[in-house]
């Protein structure tokens, strides 16, 4: 019974994780690769951030931000695509920032 409870807990925790990465195959001898989103070319070994807020290299891209999941009910989260981050602020006053108690990603 103890193991069944542990298994259920682990399944529940796995669904809370939504960090986003994808991997690409590098071809032997290639010197440059193309970003799938922006169609820009980059030298093998370099790192860049594309327009979808993904931190990339020639073999992978991962989200460059965390997504807030737990914050006060009188607050809201808004994604700032220029800064590649979520801002959590009061619903009735965007100038007042709120605490974030839990986030996923990055």
Biopython code that builds the backbone (N, CA, C, O; Angstrom):
import numpy as np
from Bio.PDB.StructureBuilder import StructureBuilder

atoms = [
    (1, "UNK", "N", (0.820, -1.190, 0.000)),
    (1, "UNK", "CA", (0.000, 0.000, 0.000)),
    (1, "UNK", "C", (0.870, 1.263, 0.000)),
    (1, "UNK", "O", (0.547, 2.250, -0.661)),
    (2, "UNK", "N", (1.975, 1.215, 0.750)),
    (2, "UNK", "CA", (2.877, 2.352, 0.831)),
    (2, "UNK", "C", (3.455, 2.666, -0.561)),
    (2, "UNK", "O", (3.597, 3.835, -0.917)),
    (3, "UNK", "N", (3.788, 1.634, -1.346)),
    (3, "UNK", "CA", (4.363, 1.836, -2.670)),
    (3, "UNK", "C", (3.324, 2.372, -3.651)),
    (3, "UNK", "O", (3.666, 3.155, -4.537)),
    (4, "UNK", "N", (2.087, 1.974, -3.512)),
    (4, "UNK", "CA", (1.025, 2.476, -4.369)),
    (4, "UNK", "C", (0.834, 3.986, -4.133)),
    (4, "UNK", "O", (0.683, 4.749, -5.087)),
    (5, "UNK", "N", (0.839, 4.402, -2.889)),
    (5, "UNK", "CA", (0.709, 5.822, -2.572)),
    (5, "UNK", "C", (1.886, 6.608, -3.134)),
    (5, "UNK", "O", (1.700, 7.704, -3.662)),
    (6, "UNK", "N", (3.084, 6.066, -3.029)),
    (6, "UNK", "CA", (4.271, 6.720, -3.569)),
    (6, "UNK", "C", (4.175, 6.845, -5.088)),
    (6, "UNK", "O", (4.504, 7.889, -5.652)),
    (7, "UNK", "N", (3.726, 5.779, -5.745)),
    (7, "UNK", "CA", (3.587, 5.810, -7.208)),
    (7, "UNK", "C", (2.571, 6.864, -7.636)),
    (7, "UNK", "O", (2.806, 7.587, -8.605)),
    (8, "UNK", "N", (1.463, 6.961, -6.938)),
    (8, "UNK", "CA", (0.456, 7.975, -7.267)),
    (8, "UNK", "C", (1.000, 9.381, -7.059)),
    (8, "UNK", "O", (0.736, 10.277, -7.861)),
    (9, "UNK", "N", (1.753, 9.575, -5.991)),
    (9, "UNK", "CA", (2.358, 10.874, -5.731)),
    (9, "UNK", "C", (3.332, 11.255, -6.841)),
    (9, "UNK", "O", (3.322, 12.394, -7.308)),
    (10, "UNK", "N", (4.163, 10.324, -7.262)),
    (10, "UNK", "CA", (5.127, 10.601, -8.324)),
    (10, "UNK", "C", (4.428, 10.915, -9.640)),
    (10, "UNK", "O", (4.880, 11.788, -10.381)),
    (11, "UNK", "N", (3.351, 10.230, -9.941)),
    (11, "UNK", "CA", (2.583, 10.523, -11.163)),
    (11, "UNK", "C", (1.992, 11.926, -11.099)),
    (11, "UNK", "O", (1.990, 12.644, -12.099)),
    (12, "UNK", "N", (1.502, 12.312, -9.958)),
    (12, "UNK", "CA", (0.928, 13.650, -9.804)),
    (12, "UNK", "C", (1.999, 14.719, -9.962)),
    (12, "UNK", "O", (1.753, 15.747, -10.593)),
    (13, "UNK", "N", (3.173, 14.497, -9.405)),
    (13, "UNK", "CA", (4.255, 15.473, -9.517)),
    (13, "UNK", "C", (4.749, 15.609, -10.944)),
    (13, "UNK", "O", (5.099, 16.710, -11.369)),
    (14, "UNK", "N", (4.786, 14.524, -11.688)),
    (14, "UNK", "CA", (5.253, 14.574, -13.077)),
    (14, "UNK", "C", (4.358, 15.478, -13.913)),
    (14, "UNK", "O", (4.842, 16.154, -14.821)),
    (15, "UNK", "N", (3.069, 15.500, -13.623)),
    (15, "UNK", "CA", (2.169, 16.334, -14.407)),
    (15, "UNK", "C", (2.326, 17.819, -14.085)),
    (15, "UNK", "O", (1.881, 18.658, -14.869)),
    (16, "UNK", "N", (2.943, 18.170, -12.959)),
    (16, "UNK", "CA", (3.161, 19.568, -12.608)),
    (16, "UNK", "C", (4.366, 20.164, -13.317)),
    (16, "UNK", "O", (4.515, 21.385, -13.367)),
    (17, "UNK", "N", (5.213, 19.325, -13.857)),
    (17, "UNK", "CA", (6.417, 19.798, -14.520)),
    (17, "UNK", "C", (6.126, 20.039, -15.994)),
    (17, "UNK", "O", (5.703, 19.121, -16.696)),
    (18, "UNK", "N", (6.348, 21.267, -16.478)),
    (18, "UNK", "CA", (6.121, 21.508, -17.889)),
    (18, "UNK", "C", (7.263, 22.304, -18.507)),
    (18, "UNK", "O", (7.045, 23.105, -19.416)),
    (19, "UNK", "N", (8.472, 22.088, -18.017)),
    (19, "UNK", "CA", (9.633, 22.687, -18.655)),
    (19, "UNK", "C", (9.668, 22.166, -20.079)),
    (19, "UNK", "O", (9.398, 20.989, -20.318)),
    (20, "UNK", "N", (9.994, 23.020, -21.012)),
    (20, "UNK", "CA", (9.888, 22.657, -22.403)),
    (20, "UNK", "C", (11.254, 22.685, -23.060)),
    (20, "UNK", "O", (11.916, 23.722, -23.095)),
    (21, "UNK", "N", (11.672, 21.542, -23.580)),
    (21, "UNK", "CA", (12.901, 21.435, -24.358)),
    (21, "UNK", "C", (12.646, 20.534, -25.555)),
    (21, "UNK", "O", (11.792, 19.648, -25.514)),
    (22, "UNK", "N", (13.383, 20.769, -26.597)),
    (22, "UNK", "CA", (13.391, 19.803, -27.688)),
    (22, "UNK", "C", (14.823, 19.665, -28.189)),
    (22, "UNK", "O", (15.643, 20.574, -28.062)),
    (23, "UNK", "N", (15.090, 18.515, -28.754)),
    (23, "UNK", "CA", (16.446, 18.182, -29.173)),
    (23, "UNK", "C", (16.492, 17.978, -30.676)),
    (23, "UNK", "O", (15.522, 17.529, -31.285)),
    (24, "UNK", "N", (17.643, 18.315, -31.273)),
    (24, "UNK", "CA", (17.835, 18.188, -32.712)),
    (24, "UNK", "C", (19.102, 17.367, -32.944)),
    (24, "UNK", "O", (20.053, 17.433, -32.165)),
    (25, "UNK", "N", (19.095, 16.609, -34.007)),
    (25, "UNK", "CA", (20.275, 15.809, -34.348)),
    (25, "UNK", "C", (21.293, 16.689, -35.080)),
    (25, "UNK", "O", (20.953, 17.412, -36.016)),
    (26, "UNK", "N", (22.545, 16.608, -34.632)),
    (26, "UNK", "CA", (23.622, 17.310, -35.331)),
    (26, "UNK", "C", (24.228, 16.353, -36.339)),
    (26, "UNK", "O", (24.456, 15.182, -36.034)),
    (27, "UNK", "N", (24.487, 16.848, -37.531)),
    (27, "UNK", "CA", (25.111, 16.023, -38.560)),
    (27, "UNK", "C", (26.627, 16.110, -38.428)),
    (27, "UNK", "O", (27.170, 17.181, -38.154)),
    (28, "UNK", "N", (27.294, 15.010, -38.618)),
    (28, "UNK", "CA", (28.747, 14.945, -38.522)),
    (28, "UNK", "C", (29.391, 15.921, -39.508)),
    (28, "UNK", "O", (29.063, 15.913, -40.694)),
    (29, "UNK", "N", (30.286, 16.739, -39.031)),
    (29, "UNK", "CA", (31.021, 17.666, -39.878)),
    (29, "UNK", "C", (30.331, 18.996, -40.146)),
    (29, "UNK", "O", (30.891, 19.847, -40.837)),
    (30, "UNK", "N", (29.141, 19.191, -39.620)),
    (30, "UNK", "CA", (28.465, 20.464, -39.884)),
    (30, "UNK", "C", (29.148, 21.594, -39.117)),
    (30, "UNK", "O", (29.646, 21.388, -38.011)),
    (31, "UNK", "N", (29.170, 22.776, -39.703)),
    (31, "UNK", "CA", (29.813, 23.930, -39.079)),
    (31, "UNK", "C", (28.791, 24.962, -38.605)),
    (31, "UNK", "O", (29.106, 25.794, -37.754)),
    (32, "UNK", "N", (27.577, 24.919, -39.143)),
    (32, "UNK", "CA", (26.507, 25.844, -38.780)),
    (32, "UNK", "C", (25.184, 25.094, -38.715)),
    (32, "UNK", "O", (25.025, 24.029, -39.312)),
    (33, "UNK", "N", (24.248, 25.665, -37.986)),
    (33, "UNK", "CA", (22.909, 25.093, -37.916)),
    (33, "UNK", "C", (21.894, 26.222, -38.005)),
    (33, "UNK", "O", (22.216, 27.387, -37.770)),
    (34, "UNK", "N", (20.663, 25.860, -38.348)),
    (34, "UNK", "CA", (19.621, 26.870, -38.517)),
    (34, "UNK", "C", (18.609, 26.786, -37.379)),
    (34, "UNK", "O", (18.154, 25.701, -37.016)),
    (35, "UNK", "N", (18.266, 27.938, -36.826)),
    (35, "UNK", "CA", (17.225, 28.003, -35.796)),
    (35, "UNK", "C", (15.887, 27.690, -36.453)),
    (35, "UNK", "O", (15.535, 28.286, -37.471)),
    (36, "UNK", "N", (15.146, 26.757, -35.870)),
    (36, "UNK", "CA", (13.873, 26.334, -36.453)),
    (36, "UNK", "C", (12.822, 27.440, -36.442)),
    (36, "UNK", "O", (11.950, 27.463, -37.310)),
    (37, "UNK", "N", (12.887, 28.342, -35.492)),
    (37, "UNK", "CA", (11.873, 29.391, -35.356)),
    (37, "UNK", "C", (12.190, 30.608, -36.218)),
    (37, "UNK", "O", (11.355, 31.051, -37.007)),
    (38, "UNK", "N", (13.396, 31.144, -36.066)),
    (38, "UNK", "CA", (13.753, 32.397, -36.729)),
    (38, "UNK", "C", (14.436, 32.202, -38.081)),
    (38, "UNK", "O", (14.628, 33.164, -38.825)),
    (39, "UNK", "N", (14.799, 30.974, -38.396)),
    (39, "UNK", "CA", (15.489, 30.648, -39.655)),
    (39, "UNK", "C", (16.852, 31.349, -39.756)),
    (39, "UNK", "O", (17.342, 31.599, -40.857)),
    (40, "UNK", "N", (17.466, 31.666, -38.594)),
    (40, "UNK", "CA", (18.795, 32.285, -38.589)),
    (40, "UNK", "C", (19.847, 31.185, -38.477)),
    (40, "UNK", "O", (19.575, 30.104, -37.955)),
    (41, "UNK", "N", (21.048, 31.472, -38.970)),
    (41, "UNK", "CA", (22.145, 30.506, -38.953)),
    (41, "UNK", "C", (23.111, 30.835, -37.821)),
    (41, "UNK", "O", (23.370, 32.002, -37.526)),
    (42, "UNK", "N", (23.643, 29.778, -37.188)),
    (42, "UNK", "CA", (24.542, 29.932, -36.045)),
    (42, "UNK", "C", (25.672, 28.910, -36.149)),
    (42, "UNK", "O", (25.489, 27.800, -36.648)),
    (43, "UNK", "N", (26.846, 29.320, -35.663)),
    (43, "UNK", "CA", (28.003, 28.422, -35.675)),
    (43, "UNK", "C", (27.819, 27.317, -34.636)),
    (43, "UNK", "O", (27.261, 27.544, -33.562)),
    (44, "UNK", "N", (28.293, 26.126, -34.971)),
    (44, "UNK", "CA", (28.265, 25.017, -34.023)),
    (44, "UNK", "C", (29.067, 25.441, -32.785)),
    (44, "UNK", "O", (30.166, 25.984, -32.904)),
    (45, "UNK", "N", (28.508, 25.187, -31.604)),
    (45, "UNK", "CA", (29.146, 25.570, -30.349)),
    (45, "UNK", "C", (28.632, 26.891, -29.785)),
    (45, "UNK", "O", (28.908, 27.221, -28.632)),
    (46, "UNK", "N", (27.894, 27.640, -30.581)),
    (46, "UNK", "CA", (27.350, 28.915, -30.080)),
    (46, "UNK", "C", (25.998, 28.696, -29.417)),
    (46, "UNK", "O", (25.356, 27.664, -29.611)),
    (47, "UNK", "N", (25.580, 29.675, -28.636)),
    (47, "UNK", "CA", (24.264, 29.650, -27.974)),
    (47, "UNK", "C", (23.556, 30.953, -28.297)),
    (47, "UNK", "O", (24.198, 31.994, -28.435)),
    (48, "UNK", "N", (22.222, 30.901, -28.420)),
    (48, "UNK", "CA", (21.438, 32.081, -28.729)),
    (48, "UNK", "C", (20.043, 31.951, -28.149)),
    (48, "UNK", "O", (19.606, 30.861, -27.781)),
    (49, "UNK", "N", (19.350, 33.081, -28.074)),
    (49, "UNK", "CA", (17.947, 33.106, -27.650)),
    (49, "UNK", "C", (17.125, 33.544, -28.854)),
    (49, "UNK", "O", (17.396, 34.587, -29.449)),
    (50, "UNK", "N", (16.123, 32.748, -29.214)),
    (50, "UNK", "CA", (15.316, 33.095, -30.383)),
    (50, "UNK", "C", (14.081, 33.911, -29.999)),
    (50, "UNK", "O", (13.880, 34.225, -28.825)),
    (51, "UNK", "N", (13.266, 34.248, -30.978)),
    (51, "UNK", "CA", (12.109, 35.126, -30.760)),
    (51, "UNK", "C", (10.987, 34.476, -29.965)),
    (51, "UNK", "O", (10.057, 35.167, -29.549)),
    (52, "UNK", "N", (11.050, 33.164, -29.742)),
    (52, "UNK", "CA", (10.053, 32.479, -28.914)),
    (52, "UNK", "C", (10.561, 32.245, -27.502)),
    (52, "UNK", "O", (10.032, 31.398, -26.781)),
    (53, "UNK", "N", (11.585, 32.992, -27.105)),
    (53, "UNK", "CA", (12.173, 32.898, -25.760)),
    (53, "UNK", "C", (12.699, 31.498, -25.466)),
    (53, "UNK", "O", (12.497, 30.960, -24.377)),
    (54, "UNK", "N", (13.361, 30.932, -26.430)),
    (54, "UNK", "CA", (14.006, 29.633, -26.271)),
    (54, "UNK", "C", (15.516, 29.849, -26.302)),
    (54, "UNK", "O", (16.031, 30.527, -27.192)),
    (55, "UNK", "N", (16.232, 29.267, -25.319)),
    (55, "UNK", "CA", (17.692, 29.287, -25.308)),
    (55, "UNK", "C", (18.150, 28.069, -26.087)),
    (55, "UNK", "O", (17.800, 26.938, -25.749)),
    (56, "UNK", "N", (18.936, 28.301, -27.134)),
    (56, "UNK", "CA", (19.269, 27.229, -28.071)),
    (56, "UNK", "C", (20.769, 27.067, -28.272)),
    (56, "UNK", "O", (21.560, 27.976, -28.017)),
    (57, "UNK", "N", (21.125, 25.887, -28.735)),
    (57, "UNK", "CA", (22.405, 25.623, -29.360)),
    (57, "UNK", "C", (22.076, 24.712, -30.543)),
    (57, "UNK", "O", (20.901, 24.478, -30.826)),
    (58, "UNK", "N", (23.060, 24.208, -31.217)),
    (58, "UNK", "CA", (22.768, 23.430, -32.421)),
    (58, "UNK", "C", (22.114, 22.074, -32.138)),
    (58, "UNK", "O", (21.596, 21.442, -33.058)),
    (59, "UNK", "N", (22.130, 21.622, -30.889)),
    (59, "UNK", "CA", (21.536, 20.319, -30.597)),
    (59, "UNK", "C", (20.244, 20.382, -29.789)),
    (59, "UNK", "O", (19.559, 19.368, -29.657)),
    (60, "UNK", "N", (19.889, 21.566, -29.238)),
    (60, "UNK", "CA", (18.667, 21.638, -28.429)),
    (60, "UNK", "C", (18.207, 23.071, -28.228)),
    (60, "UNK", "O", (18.965, 24.024, -28.406)),
    (61, "UNK", "N", (16.941, 23.192, -27.853)),
    (61, "UNK", "CA", (16.364, 24.472, -27.438)),
    (61, "UNK", "C", (15.500, 24.206, -26.207)),
    (61, "UNK", "O", (14.764, 23.220, -26.156)),
    (62, "UNK", "N", (15.597, 25.092, -25.218)),
    (62, "UNK", "CA", (14.799, 24.974, -23.994)),
    (62, "UNK", "C", (14.197, 26.320, -23.651)),
    (62, "UNK", "O", (14.783, 27.364, -23.937)),
    (63, "UNK", "N", (13.028, 26.294, -23.038)),
    (63, "UNK", "CA", (12.382, 27.547, -22.654)),
    (63, "UNK", "C", (13.302, 28.324, -21.721)),
    (63, "UNK", "O", (13.978, 27.747, -20.869)),
    (64, "UNK", "N", (13.314, 29.635, -21.895)),
    (64, "UNK", "CA", (14.218, 30.504, -21.137)),
    (64, "UNK", "C", (13.520, 31.155, -19.954)),
    (64, "UNK", "O", (14.039, 32.112, -19.380)),
    (65, "UNK", "N", (12.360, 30.652, -19.585)),
    (65, "UNK", "CA", (11.583, 31.298, -18.529)),
    (65, "UNK", "C", (10.880, 30.256, -17.673)),
    (65, "UNK", "O", (10.709, 29.105, -18.073)),
    (66, "UNK", "N", (10.483, 30.689, -16.498)),
    (66, "UNK", "CA", (9.678, 29.865, -15.605)),
    (66, "UNK", "C", (8.244, 30.369, -15.672)),
    (66, "UNK", "O", (8.000, 31.558, -15.873)),
    (67, "UNK", "N", (7.295, 29.448, -15.503)),
    (67, "UNK", "CA", (5.880, 29.803, -15.516)),
    (67, "UNK", "C", (5.344, 29.774, -14.095)),
    (67, "UNK", "O", (5.343, 28.718, -13.462)),
    (68, "UNK", "N", (4.890, 30.909, -13.580)),
    (68, "UNK", "CA", (4.346, 30.939, -12.209)),
    (68, "UNK", "C", (3.106, 30.052, -12.101)),
    (68, "UNK", "O", (2.229, 30.094, -12.964)),
    (69, "UNK", "N", (3.038, 29.260, -11.052)),
    (69, "UNK", "CA", (1.895, 28.373, -10.835)),
    (69, "UNK", "C", (1.161, 28.661, -9.540)),
    (69, "UNK", "O", (-0.012, 28.312, -9.413)),
    (70, "UNK", "N", (1.817, 29.287, -8.576)),
    (70, "UNK", "CA", (1.176, 29.541, -7.293)),
    (70, "UNK", "C", (1.524, 30.959, -6.836)),
    (70, "UNK", "O", (2.682, 31.276, -6.565)),
    (71, "UNK", "N", (0.490, 31.800, -6.757)),
    (71, "UNK", "CA", (0.632, 33.176, -6.311)),
    (71, "UNK", "C", (-0.720, 33.611, -5.747)),
    (71, "UNK", "O", (-1.712, 32.915, -5.965)),
    (72, "UNK", "N", (-0.796, 34.729, -5.035)),
    (72, "UNK", "CA", (-2.062, 35.143, -4.414)),
    (72, "UNK", "C", (-3.200, 35.285, -5.436)),
    (72, "UNK", "O", (-2.969, 35.625, -6.596)),
    (73, "UNK", "N", (-4.418, 35.021, -4.987)),
    (73, "UNK", "CA", (-5.583, 35.050, -5.874)),
    (73, "UNK", "C", (-5.904, 36.437, -6.415)),
    (73, "UNK", "O", (-6.520, 36.552, -7.474)),
    (74, "UNK", "N", (-5.501, 37.486, -5.714)),
    (74, "UNK", "CA", (-5.791, 38.831, -6.192)),
    (74, "UNK", "C", (-4.713, 39.341, -7.161)),
    (74, "UNK", "O", (-4.624, 40.537, -7.438)),
    (75, "UNK", "N", (-3.900, 38.407, -7.668)),
    (75, "UNK", "CA", (-2.825, 38.736, -8.604)),
    (75, "UNK", "C", (-3.027, 38.000, -9.918)),
    (75, "UNK", "O", (-3.805, 37.050, -10.003)),
    (76, "UNK", "N", (-2.319, 38.452, -10.934)),
    (76, "UNK", "CA", (-2.373, 37.792, -12.239)),
    (76, "UNK", "C", (-0.975, 37.759, -12.839)),
    (76, "UNK", "O", (-0.134, 38.598, -12.519)),
    (77, "UNK", "N", (-0.730, 36.783, -13.713)),
    (77, "UNK", "CA", (0.569, 36.700, -14.378)),
    (77, "UNK", "C", (0.411, 37.125, -15.835)),
    (77, "UNK", "O", (-0.564, 36.781, -16.502)),
    (78, "UNK", "N", (1.392, 37.878, -16.303)),
    (78, "UNK", "CA", (1.407, 38.370, -17.676)),
    (78, "UNK", "C", (2.798, 38.090, -18.241)),
    (78, "UNK", "O", (3.805, 38.364, -17.589)),
    (79, "UNK", "N", (2.848, 37.540, -19.464)),
    (79, "UNK", "CA", (4.136, 37.223, -20.071)),
    (79, "UNK", "C", (4.691, 38.439, -20.806)),
    (79, "UNK", "O", (4.010, 39.028, -21.646)),
    (80, "UNK", "N", (5.927, 38.811, -20.489)),
    (80, "UNK", "CA", (6.637, 39.896, -21.168)),
    (80, "UNK", "C", (7.570, 39.243, -22.191)),
    (80, "UNK", "O", (8.630, 38.729, -21.833)),
    (81, "UNK", "N", (7.170, 39.266, -23.461)),
    (81, "UNK", "CA", (7.938, 38.559, -24.493)),
    (81, "UNK", "C", (9.265, 39.242, -24.814)),
    (81, "UNK", "O", (10.160, 38.605, -25.369)),
    (82, "UNK", "N", (9.410, 40.506, -24.481)),
    (82, "UNK", "CA", (10.708, 41.176, -24.702)),
    (82, "UNK", "C", (11.722, 40.756, -23.652)),
    (82, "UNK", "O", (12.894, 40.555, -23.968)),
    (83, "UNK", "N", (11.282, 40.621, -22.405)),
    (83, "UNK", "CA", (12.171, 40.220, -21.311)),
    (83, "UNK", "C", (12.201, 38.701, -21.133)),
    (83, "UNK", "O", (13.024, 38.186, -20.376)),
    (84, "UNK", "N", (11.314, 37.978, -21.822)),
    (84, "UNK", "CA", (11.198, 36.515, -21.703)),
    (84, "UNK", "C", (10.956, 36.097, -20.251)),
    (84, "UNK", "O", (11.641, 35.221, -19.722)),
    (85, "UNK", "N", (9.973, 36.738, -19.617)),
    (85, "UNK", "CA", (9.633, 36.372, -18.245)),
    (85, "UNK", "C", (8.180, 36.720, -17.952)),
    (85, "UNK", "O", (7.583, 37.589, -18.587)),
    (86, "UNK", "N", (7.635, 36.013, -16.969)),
    (86, "UNK", "CA", (6.300, 36.341, -16.481)),
    (86, "UNK", "C", (6.430, 37.397, -15.385)),
    (86, "UNK", "O", (7.332, 37.336, -14.550)),
    (87, "UNK", "N", (5.523, 38.355, -15.401)),
    (87, "UNK", "CA", (5.413, 39.360, -14.355)),
    (87, "UNK", "C", (4.113, 39.051, -13.613)),
    (87, "UNK", "O", (3.065, 38.902, -14.240)),
    (88, "UNK", "N", (4.173, 38.955, -12.300)),
    (88, "UNK", "CA", (2.973, 38.712, -11.500)),
    (88, "UNK", "C", (2.683, 39.979, -10.710)),
    (88, "UNK", "O", (3.507, 40.433, -9.915)),
    (89, "UNK", "N", (1.493, 40.546, -10.941)),
    (89, "UNK", "CA", (1.133, 41.799, -10.289)),
    (89, "UNK", "C", (-0.321, 41.761, -9.825)),
    (89, "UNK", "O", (-1.089, 40.877, -10.204)),
    (90, "UNK", "N", (-0.680, 42.741, -8.996)),
    (90, "UNK", "CA", (-2.058, 42.860, -8.507)),
    (90, "UNK", "C", (-2.993, 43.081, -9.695)),
    (90, "UNK", "O", (-2.664, 43.818, -10.624)),
    (91, "UNK", "N", (-4.169, 42.432, -9.657)),
    (91, "UNK", "CA", (-5.134, 42.587, -10.742)),
    (91, "UNK", "C", (-5.611, 44.024, -10.884)),
    (91, "UNK", "O", (-5.817, 44.503, -11.999)),
    (92, "UNK", "N", (-5.786, 44.707, -9.775)),
    (92, "UNK", "CA", (-6.311, 46.069, -9.821)),
    (92, "UNK", "C", (-5.234, 47.157, -9.842)),
    (92, "UNK", "O", (-5.548, 48.342, -9.952)),
    (93, "UNK", "N", (-3.943, 46.744, -9.733)),
    (93, "UNK", "CA", (-2.859, 47.726, -9.754)),
    (93, "UNK", "C", (-1.579, 47.084, -10.295)),
    (93, "UNK", "O", (-0.800, 46.515, -9.530)),
    (94, "UNK", "N", (-1.359, 47.173, -11.611)),
    (94, "UNK", "CA", (-0.179, 46.544, -12.231)),
    (94, "UNK", "C", (1.162, 47.040, -11.706)),
    (94, "UNK", "O", (2.188, 46.415, -11.975)),
    (95, "UNK", "N", (1.182, 48.137, -10.972)),
    (95, "UNK", "CA", (2.453, 48.640, -10.449)),
    (95, "UNK", "C", (2.893, 47.905, -9.181)),
    (95, "UNK", "O", (4.027, 48.071, -8.732)),
    (96, "UNK", "N", (1.994, 47.087, -8.597)),
    (96, "UNK", "CA", (2.318, 46.348, -7.374)),
    (96, "UNK", "C", (2.610, 44.893, -7.733)),
    (96, "UNK", "O", (1.724, 44.160, -8.172)),
    (97, "UNK", "N", (3.857, 44.488, -7.543)),
    (97, "UNK", "CA", (4.250, 43.115, -7.836)),
    (97, "UNK", "C", (3.819, 42.186, -6.716)),
    (97, "UNK", "O", (3.720, 42.591, -5.558)),
    (98, "UNK", "N", (3.560, 40.911, -7.080)),
    (98, "UNK", "CA", (3.115, 39.899, -6.116)),
    (98, "UNK", "C", (4.187, 38.836, -5.924)),
    (98, "UNK", "O", (5.018, 38.622, -6.806)),
    (99, "UNK", "N", (4.170, 38.173, -4.781)),
    (99, "UNK", "CA", (5.115, 37.067, -4.569)),
    (99, "UNK", "C", (4.705, 35.848, -5.392)),
    (99, "UNK", "O", (3.521, 35.612, -5.630)),
    (100, "UNK", "N", (5.695, 35.087, -5.816)),
    (100, "UNK", "CA", (5.458, 33.829, -6.525)),
    (100, "UNK", "C", (5.919, 32.716, -5.596)),
    (100, "UNK", "O", (7.078, 32.686, -5.181)),
    (101, "UNK", "N", (5.011, 31.800, -5.269)),
    (101, "UNK", "CA", (5.329, 30.732, -4.326)),
    (101, "UNK", "C", (5.809, 29.463, -5.022)),
    (101, "UNK", "O", (6.526, 28.663, -4.422)),
    (102, "UNK", "N", (5.419, 29.273, -6.285)),
    (102, "UNK", "CA", (5.857, 28.085, -7.018)),
    (102, "UNK", "C", (5.831, 28.400, -8.516)),
    (102, "UNK", "O", (4.961, 29.126, -8.997)),
    (103, "UNK", "N", (6.794, 27.843, -9.237)),
    (103, "UNK", "CA", (6.863, 28.024, -10.690)),
    (103, "UNK", "C", (7.472, 26.760, -11.288)),
    (103, "UNK", "O", (8.156, 26.001, -10.601)),
    (104, "UNK", "N", (7.219, 26.547, -12.562)),
    (104, "UNK", "CA", (7.796, 25.405, -13.260)),
    (104, "UNK", "C", (8.551, 25.897, -14.484)),
    (104, "UNK", "O", (8.246, 26.951, -15.042)),
    (105, "UNK", "N", (9.524, 25.128, -14.881)),
    (105, "UNK", "CA", (10.300, 25.454, -16.053)),
    (105, "UNK", "C", (11.687, 25.943, -15.709)),
    (105, "UNK", "O", (12.067, 26.085, -14.547)),
    (106, "UNK", "N", (12.403, 26.186, -16.744)),
    (106, "UNK", "CA", (13.771, 26.666, -16.699)),
    (106, "UNK", "C", (14.599, 25.876, -15.788)),
    (106, "UNK", "O", (15.788, 26.155, -15.636)),
]
sb = StructureBuilder()
sb.init_structure("model")
sb.init_model(0)
sb.init_chain("A")
sb.init_seg("    ")
for serial, (resi, resn, name, xyz) in enumerate(atoms, 1):
    if name == "N":
        sb.init_residue(resn, " ", resi, " ")
    sb.init_atom(name, np.array(xyz, "f"), 0.0, 1.0, " ", f" {name:<3s}", serial, name[0])
structure = sb.get_structure()
